[in-house]
Amino acid sequence: MEVDITKKVQYLMKYGLVGLILIAVLCAGGIYYYQHQHKYFNVYDAQVTSSLVAAKVHGNAVITEKVVEDGEHVEAGDVIAHVKSTVTDEQIANLEQTVALSQRNLDEIKKGQTVTVAVPSPAPAPAASAPRSSGSSQSVASAESRMNRMNELFEMGAISAVQRDAAVSAYHAAVAAASSSAPAASAPSSSPAVRYQTTTQPPDPKAVQNAELQLKQAQAALDNAKQDAAETDIVAPVAGTVYYAQGIDEGSTVKAGETVASVGNADDIWIEAKVSPDKAAKIRLGQFVSYEIEGHQLQGSVQDIQQPVKKDDQASADSADAAASAGNANAADTAGANGAGAGQNGQDAQSAQAGTADAADGDAANGQPAAGNQPKTTAEATDADDADEDVMIIRISIPSGLNFSLKPGMKAVVKFAMNG
């Protein structure tokens, strides 16, 4: 018996299709409700921001040419500016002399201390003695006292070997003068003959250590001065956008360690937007955010929500940086004066090299570019009239493996969902 199912098929096709349409409408409505259950707001002037890396000058110099313009993108190692060192050939010659004096002083100390002492011979019969004149005896005694004192100072490393030897020679000369002043006839009956014995004592380890330290300081100062003199370029430490420090221009004089420019690090970038506190309260850490950069649709997550630095705090930080730079400049000037007046003995050499080394080690203030030259962070259009103290900074991640290049300063439009 055959069963006609035509009507059943027609019934299923008629009402089944309606059911499928209803299910599709319900699904679409659910998706629409899910997507629009949150309120959204846009920030139209967000921008790509990066950490700043300082490009500093090693020694005192003059900016002769700015190779790139402010806000221009550079690669790591690119020349930002040309400089001319203010270190002179005379200063380098003085430092070389200081190194030579320090080396000579060290060599003398390592030889050990030579001490000359008087050893009296057996006294002759009292009747045969002839008294030495009081003036000659006093001169010999004074020279001997000075010689002993100079030996002690040399042992402590306070004087050079040249000064010590001069005192010994003066003592010998005084003895010779006293002996020649006595009458020849009275020689057999003069006072007991005096013999002189010279011995060499081992060097004092502490004196050797101090002399070696002086030599190292002098050599370091010389090396730094030569490096400063050879410096002609300021290069970008990382790839990114260049922001010159305030007051940096062709012909500007910069001190050792001073920041010439800051470079926005292209390898450490994020999106930064400014929103009002009431809207920031409805944004949570880790929430997904969509944004557009030059026609590219991207998605990241909220990494940080923070209060911007107040103007008063920024001014205080800038003042501290300026004071530190001034202190380093004074140290460098003092070092130059000490190096130019290097003395002829170990003590003067120590003063000159210590002053120069202190200036060379002054890796100076970590100056940041002026507020007007720094990369600007962004704010929502509706919040544009708010003061900086009345906004919050939202930092958003950027996905890796992009097929286009991002640079600090590029604009972005960010869409936030308000959770609350």
Protein Blocks (a to p, Z undefined) as FASTA:
>chain_A
ZZdfklmmmmmmmmmmmmmmmmmmmmmmmmmmmmmmpccdddfkbccdddddddddfbdc
ddfbdfbaehiacdehiafbdcddfbdfklmmmmmmmmmmmmmmmmmmmnopaddddddd
ddddfklpccddfklmmmmmmmmmmmmmmmmmmmnopacfklmmmmmmmmmmmmmmmmmm
pcfklmmmmccddddddddddddfklmmmmmmmmmmmmmmmmmmmmmmmpmbdcdfbgcd
ddddehiaghiacdehiafbdcddfklccddddddfklmmmpcehiacdddeehiacddd
dfbdcddddfklmmmmmmmmmmmmmmmmmmmmmmmmmmmmpcfbfklmmmmmmmmmmmmm
mccdfddddfklpccddddfklmmpcfklcccddddddehiabdcdehiacddddddeZZ
